[in-house]
Amino acid sequence: MSDSGSTSRPRVLLTGATGYIAGQLLPEFRTRYDLRLVDVRPGDDVEVADLLNAPVGELAPLFEGVDTVVHTAYHRPSGDDPQSKYDGERLNIDLMQRVYQLSLDHGVRRVVAASTNQAAKWYEQPYYKGLRDRVSPEDYPRPDNFYGWAKAAYESLGFLYACGGAGRALEVVQIRIVAPREIEAEKFRDLPAQRYVRDLAGYISERDLQQLFCRSIEAGDIADEHGVPFHIFYGVSDNARTFWSITNARKVIGYAPQDNSEERYAADIAKLLHGR
């Protein structure tokens, strides 16, 4: 937990606290929340716990008194063959279910989970053929790999919990992060231009990623038009080339991204795409 001693700040449990996404979130989280950090690996202020395999009774204290769980933990499958990938991603679905159920059982108000654009990655094929202009969170999930399939399953399972299918309605937000990294133009110099354009379209800056998660945590009423507290938001900045709609994130939680890859990487774009 943080050492602020404040009782007015939201109490947030962050899973996968030593991971890549958590590392981008923590600088802002530490200024805004009373934190409980959990991972299978040790780290600063991190409680070591195996959310997938430990007895539920041992995990219960981690969730007690928590307002929001931010789930970024991920079990990386071993092996590259389809069966290994399937088996490994099934474990991630089990991990997500445990987080939902423990949250439900111990009075957590909301779960905000790191999902991925790969839950609907197939739509990129018609987009780059000029047959589609946009993909929105409401479009039917169309993963083309096991990683995306598992994330789509997280989302579907989250709706079950949000609509009260397992008891009370647990508030659930799934954030489909696209490209949460700085774009190094040199890595794309010998690749098809489409690969570079895709990263420009999917770019999300660290401060926009922080804002998107924080607003997902702090927003008040997130019920949809049917009264179900469930949303999927795409995690991209305000990019001129973006393919992924953030209209609902703007409307529901007031997401207002500050960065645009077209401006941030203007010099690189001129060199790499226009030969200037």
CORRA-V289033 format. One record per backbone hydrogen bond with DSSP energy under -1.0 kcal/mol. CO is the residue of the C=O (numbers start at 1). NH is the residue of the N-H. E is the energy in kcal/mol with one decimal. If there is no record, write none. Layout:
BEGIN
((CO | NH | E) (CO | NH | E))
END
This chain:
BEGIN
((10 | 34 | -2.5) (11 | 67 | -2.3) (11 | 68 | -1.7) (12 | 36 | -2.3) (13 | 70 | -3.2) (14 | 38 | -2.5) (16 | 19 | -2.1) (19 | 23 | -1.9) (20 | 24 | -1.0) (21 | 25 | -1.6) (22 | 26 | -2.7) (25 | 29 | -2.5) (26 | 30 | -2.8) (29 | 33 | -2.6) (34 | 12 | -2.5) (36 | 14 | -2.7) (37 | 47 | -3.3) (38 | 17 | -2.2) (39 | 49 | -2.1) (43 | 46 | -1.9) (47 | 39 | -1.7) (50 | 54 | -2.5) (55 | 58 | -1.2) (55 | 59 | -1.1) (56 | 60 | -1.6) (59 | 62 | -1.5) (60 | 63 | -1.4) (60 | 64 | -1.1) (63 | 66 | -1.5) (67 | 109 | -1.4) (67 | 110 | -1.6) (68 | 13 | -2.3) (69 | 112 | -3.1) (70 | 15 | -2.5) (71 | 114 | -2.7) (81 | 85 | -2.3) (82 | 86 | -2.7) (83 | 87 | -2.9) (84 | 88 | -2.5) (85 | 89 | -2.5) (86 | 90 | -2.1) (87 | 91 | -1.2) (88 | 92 | -1.0) (89 | 93 | -1.7) (90 | 94 | -2.2) (91 | 95 | -2.3) (92 | 96 | -2.3) (93 | 97 | -2.5) (94 | 98 | -2.1) (95 | 99 | -1.9) (96 | 100 | -2.5) (97 | 101 | -2.9) (98 | 102 | -2.8) (99 | 103 | -2.1) (100 | 104 | -2.6) (101 | 105 | -2.8) (102 | 106 | -1.4) (103 | 108 | -2.1) (109 | 171 | -1.9) (110 | 69 | -2.4) (111 | 173 | -2.7) (112 | 71 | -2.4) (113 | 175 | -2.8) (115 | 177 | -1.2) (116 | 119 | -1.8) (117 | 120 | -2.3) (120 | 123 | -1.4) (121 | 124 | -2.3) (122 | 125 | -2.1) (123 | 127 | -1.6) (124 | 128 | -2.4) (126 | 131 | -3.2) (127 | 130 | -1.7) (135 | 245 | -2.5) (136 | 139 | -1.6) (142 | 122 | -2.3) (145 | 149 | -2.2) (146 | 150 | -2.3) (147 | 151 | -1.8) (148 | 152 | -2.4) (149 | 153 | -2.0) (150 | 154 | -2.1) (151 | 155 | -2.1) (152 | 156 | -2.3) (153 | 157 | -2.6) (154 | 158 | -2.3) (155 | 159 | -1.9) (156 | 160 | -1.6) (157 | 161 | -1.7) (158 | 162 | -2.4) (159 | 163 | -2.5) (160 | 165 | -2.4) (161 | 170 | -2.0) (164 | 167 | -1.1) (171 | 111 | -2.7) (172 | 231 | -1.7) (173 | 113 | -2.9) (174 | 233 | -2.7) (175 | 115 | -2.8) (175 | 177 | -1.5) (176 | 235 | -3.1) (177 | 117 | -1.7) (179 | 181 | -1.7) (179 | 204 | -1.9) (184 | 187 | -1.5) (185 | 188 | -2.0) (188 | 191 | -1.7) (192 | 195 | -1.7) (193 | 197 | -2.6) (194 | 198 | -2.3) (195 | 199 | -1.4) (196 | 200 | -2.1) (197 | 201 | -2.4) (198 | 202 | -2.3) (202 | 179 | -2.2) (203 | 237 | -2.9) (205 | 209 | -2.5) (206 | 210 | -2.5) (207 | 211 | -2.1) (208 | 212 | -2.6) (209 | 213 | -2.2) (210 | 214 | -2.8) (211 | 215 | -2.8) (212 | 216 | -1.5) (213 | 217 | -1.8) (214 | 218 | -2.6) (215 | 219 | -1.9) (224 | 227 | -2.2) (228 | 224 | -2.3) (228 | 230 | -2.1) (229 | 172 | -2.6) (231 | 174 | -2.6) (233 | 176 | -3.2) (234 | 236 | -1.1) (235 | 178 | -1.7) (237 | 239 | -2.1) (239 | 242 | -1.3) (243 | 135 | -2.2) (246 | 250 | -2.2) (247 | 251 | -2.1) (248 | 252 | -3.1) (249 | 253 | -1.5) (249 | 255 | -2.0) (259 | 238 | -2.1) (260 | 263 | -1.1) (260 | 264 | -2.6) (261 | 265 | -2.5) (263 | 266 | -1.2) (265 | 269 | -2.7) (266 | 270 | -2.2) (267 | 271 | -1.6) (268 | 272 | -3.1) (269 | 273 | -2.5) (270 | 276 | -3.0))
END
